[in-house]
């Protein structure tokens, strides 16, 4: 390699010590928190378990409790009503769990910085950046 050329690094081959410190600006922190919250919301899935019941195969009547006496006629069948009325459970993927962990860390940073006096109330920020939120139209002369 020529002495004038800078060695190209494969940045994917580098990591950092656990105690390495970095600084990010407030906008980046807010964007990360917002994005991770949205990704986590998208990751959470609702699911309801299928419900079954036992009926007497000869009479069609529901069996409340399967015992040795009725086991030979007990037939497990899908319970449509119980399945439809069941409250769904919410599940998060392993990736969602990692997102939760990262979001928790970022939220802790947010809280610590507000406690240090680095935060500005949202209504004050909105007023401060009001001019950037409104499109500025100018009359164009022909």
Helices and strands as residue ranges (DSSP letters): G 11-13, H 26-43, E 45-47, E 52-56, E 62-63, E 74-78, H 80-85, E 89-91, H 94-115, H 122-128, H 130-133
